[in-house]
């Protein structure tokens, strides 16, 4: 390990100060405020919140629907990942499925609700095609559908990723040992995948438990924790202390999740090597799984279809003449273009500063001998469990009186901290695989540490930096849970503007703005993918 | 030296994080007057047009919020609120002023028909009335109701739609009418009957009930009078009645937050524009005369205008909300 240099300590300290100010302090404030009453500190707030039947119902509802979402999502994600990794489905079809399943990630969750409304509502596109409404979309059904769409891409990525680390040769071995197909499936796929499946379950549960966008658009009278929290904080009789209690309680499932994940950790296998093999021929398996994957994908995309149709029509579904008027309205409205610009500013600064922060933390953690470098792992574990709404709320409590209130800075910082974990782990993963003696060699050749980092380390992890860019950018474009408490009239973002437009039922504007986010993200993603590919070609 | 360059680079990064973007917000749109409004789409449009017409285009930014959301902000933040100017239900302004003394006196002549406190002046008013679907009444063989009390009659079961006072201020005009005519005790029985008859047609939006009546989901409803007039004019089988209990109104007013800076002065000028210029458009959407010289169609003149005996405040609203809930 490299000797500790003063410049490392400077960077280490500055990053720690950032997390102290924008993670630990806000969390401490949140905890403190949850105990604060007019008569000093006590458990009264907790008592009041837990004895409020409306809030209790919301909690029970949230747990129920998030649990169901997590089960459905995990099963679907597993089936699709299985179809991609363990079948002989036509390759180009596999890539289409792999790409298509990630599309919802490019959109804010609040848009999902409106897409569902316009697809399955009384006058919806799919309803019209079928002739009658399939089910009541407001409340439970709509929420469940939205949550599944929202959590499926993330769960799929996780499961698909661990499929790559399974040695599929064991499938053949199992066949040779004359195992039945059920036994073979359980022992060679399910058993080594248990950790990932559990992870996907926990992830889906927490994501849907803490999302604000979907219930805000389609929750109807089915109350969930996220909307209750919003109401308590920003409703007609705001009660910040009760809001703090709800936020703290919102953390409980996340903590359970971490415990569960640690328990599941022991099920993770470590294969010595992964061999690529030809899959055993099985036409029926391929057809069934291919069919299921396509149905899931089509079902998901058909919901978003309306978004690409409705804004081009005068008044869907009543007046179906094609028009560009809605786009012209949005682009000529100062208000809406300003909001789009705001979103771009926030996403850009979040990405740039976020990458610097996460990359520096990862370098210090993996490639130096700094004492206390584990701190970054702890930070990344905390940010991983922290729902955006809770973080945003704690910023509101801490910075309400300060000059940071109502600025872009506070939104950017919130996004950086909120999404810190994944980019940090990406950087850590790639940096720890590099030859550990590069800095020493660079030093012997007379280069400073910075110079080695700049000339050797960064170029060798360019692909990862691009990946971090894409992750930070897209997530800060779509997030609403994290920023809903922090935006003001002058720092309004597209995702929060959509909520305002909802008040007037201006769905065409909502869809136009959603398309703007979608295409911005798509372009960023395509460019990043292209650059990444170019990088990997260069390196090998 | 090179080492220093990198260090500076990183520190600049942090500097951007801490200061740069804050500066962005300040230098970009910082000089604009921020207007918070609970108004409907038509109201906001009329206000924007009048402000742009008076040459204020680009000098203000309007943020629309739900009534309860904006109310919560006023109560919680007082004069620390981001807005320089608000248009909001008058009763919320009264309560916010009582609690925070946060508004500046408008200080210009408004020539309003009634007296209002010096710190606000109404921009529009909503009046409640009964309406019914003539085709449905005939089809179901029902009597045309004359009063809100009639809606409690069992023959209307499942055929009534009313706005919910918990979410809608139009709902409040209904409660005011019941309480001032019958008092709390008898009123509660009537209220219970009406709620029973409304069943699932308890609307969270003030315009919900007219939509239900127009669609033929229910036969009679209580809601915004001018909407019923408009729907009737469009040729739909709808008619309206001013109930014997009276037509009660809720006003939405403009007020300027006293921030003691130059934006407050600009906000005051804008407030005057809203009352003078925007009213010409607003009165076509919300046809209730509020100022001298304003006229409306004969149809849009409610025949039985009344006001509640106590001043409308948030506290009274909460009292009436619990009256409503206890009747459930």
Interface residues (C-beta under 8 A of the other chain):
Chain A: X7 X10 X11 X14 X18 X234 X235 X236 X237 X238 X240 X334 X335 X338 X345 X349 X352 X353 X356 X360 X401 X403 X404 X406 X407 X408 X409 X412 X413 X416 X448 X449 X450 X451 X453 X454 X488 X489 X490 X491 X492 X500 X503 X504 X506
Chain B: X2 X3 X5 X6 X7 X10 X11 X13 X14 X16 X17 X18 X19 X20 X21 X22 X24 X25 X26 X28 X29 X30 X32 X34 X35 X36 X40 X41 X58 X61 X62 X63 X64 X65 X66 X67 X68 X69 X71 X72 X73 X75 X76 X80 X82 X83
